[in-house]
C-alpha cells in the first residue's frame, strides 16, 4: 500500500514557535489561541487550499475545549476546497452515536464523500469533566466500544437495536449516502484502548515514537486484531521540520526550543503528568522534561513534547533525511502519516515541495485521486 500523507489544521491558532504566545496545546493543554495567527476561516482556508495543491490527501482537525469545533470548521472549509478530505476528530462520549452517524452521512453528501473520522476517547480527566464526563479511564474506552458498535449499526442501512451499559437504542438508523460510513481512525496506548482498536476501528494511530517502539506496537496490534478476526491499517502522527540542508533544519529546531520559558516547560510537564493517558506518559519519557539530548533517534526530535500535549516529536533534517525516516516507518507497516509544522502554511510547502516530492518520485506516495501530479512540476 502506498503511504497516505495528511496535514493538520491548527484550529487553536498558529505561529512560528512550538506554541504561540497564548497557552495553546495539541492534546488538551492550554486554554487560549496561539495569537500570532487566529484560526479564521480565511487563514485556515489558506492552509487547506495549500494542502490540497501540494497533494495531501486529508487534513486532521483536532477536538477539545482549546480549539474550534471540528465539525463546524471543516464544513465551512469544505466549501473553499474541491478534493481535500477532512479527518474530523470528535469525542464519542459527548455526542449520541446515532447523531454522529447522521452527521457523518450528511457531511458525506454535502462534500461528495470527503469525510474521515478520528475517534478520540480522551485522556485528560479535567477536560473531560468540563464536558460533564466523569468516567474513569477504562470506563471511557468501554463506552467508546459501545459507541462504535452503534455508530456502525446506525450506518448500516437497516434499523439497529442495541442495549449496553452506556447506550441503548431502538431502530437506530441514519439516511445513507452513497459513500457510506467513513474509515474510523483511532489512537490509544493503554490495553483498554488497544482492545477497542483491535475489535472496532479501521486505522490504528500512534504518536511518533522511535521505529523500534512503533514496530513493537504494530506487531502487538496485528496479533490482537487477528484474534478478533480482523486486520488493521496503521498511521502515525508527527511534526516535521525539513529544510534544504540538515544544518538549517536543526538551527530552526534550536531556535524554537531556545524560545521556551523554563517555567512554562515545568508547568506543562506537571499538567501532562496529571493526565491518565498512557500515550501521553510514553511521550514524556522520550525527553524526561529536559532539553538535553532531544534527538532520541536519527532525525526524531522530542522538543515539541516539552510544551505540547499529544504528539510530541518531529522529524528534523534535510528533505532527504525526513523522507528516509518516513520510508522507514512505512516499511514497518505505517500507511498514514498525519503531519504538521509551525507555521502550518509555510511548513506545508517546505514538506510538500521537499520530502513529499522525494517520496512521490520514489513511488512511496501516490497522488490522491483527483489531484494533479505534484511530482511532475519540475
Secondary structure, DSSP 8 states (H G I E B T S, - for coil): ---EEEEEE-TTBB-SSSS-SS---SSS--SS-BTTB---HHHHHHHHHHHHHTT--EEEE--STTS--HHHHHHHHGGG-SS-EEEEEE-GGGS-HHHHHHHHHHHHHHHTS-EEEEE-----HHHHHHTT----HHHHHHHHHHHHHHHHHHTSSS-EEEE-SS-EEEEE-----TT-S--EEEE--SHHHHHHHHHH-SEEEEE---HHHHHHHHHHHHHHHHHTT---EEEEEEEEEEESSHHHHHHHHHHHHHT--HHHHHHHHHHHHTS--HHHHHHHHTTTT-STT-EEETTEE-GGGGT-SS---EEEEEHHHHHHHHHHHHHHTEEEEEEE-SSHHHHHHHHHTTHHHHHHHTTSS---TT---GGG--
